Amino acid sequence: MQIVGQPLPSKSAPSPQNSTDWRFLLPVSPQSKVLVVGRKCDDYIRLLSKLEIEATSWDDDLSVLPTGAFLPASFDIVTIPQGIPDEMQSENSHAQQETFQNLRRLLKPGGIILIGFLNSHAFHRKFIAGNYYTTPGRITRFLHRAGYEKITLYGAVPNLSAPEYLFPLTRQTIGFILEHRYRNKLPVQLLSLLHTPPFTVFYSYFLPSYFAIAALPTN
């Protein structure tokens, strides 16, 4: 996995087999208490265990939000790396907003949430079971309304489960990612177009996979 604009880990640091390395995205420390929501997230738990960070998984009865299983303000970080599970999703905007509110109650002041999602605007088959589809604008609005601050979006290419590239959404990083990814597949003339503002804006609008990260106020 290539992380653009972030320092590389030391050679001795443990690395995930098939997941995002949260050390580059979140302020994880040995004292952190982390909740991992969703199925097929064992690799995330293994990584945190190697780092000797206390992590709790919630993948049993996803029809019930974990607010009923934990005390309020129990965690420093809540992560939903594969997106909000099907059982917690709703077509109703009010119900979706309530999901974000409930997840907020699990966090301590200053706590961080990470949510993976697939972009509804992207050119791929939509509404496959187990995937959370929304748009960057919509998830940003949900997080703002739930009281989160400092909302940041990161592109994940090619997917959420095993991203080869993880990057902030700037023209420079998008151009670099595309040039690096297609340097042996496209002629030089076309590679130069990948850095132009119209193309990078177009690409970010249809980018398939994202991680959204947001923080609560400290008080």
Protein Blocks (a to p, Z undefined) as FASTA:
>chain_A
ZZehiacddfklccdfbbccfklmpccdfkbccddedehilmmmmmmmmnopacdddfkb
mmbcfklmpcehkbfbdcdfkopafklgcfblklmmmmmmmmmmmpcehiacddddddfk
bccdehiehiacddfklmmmmmmmnopahiacddddfbfklcfbdcdddfklmmmmmmmm
mmmmccfklmmmmmpmklmmmmmmmombdcddddddfZZ
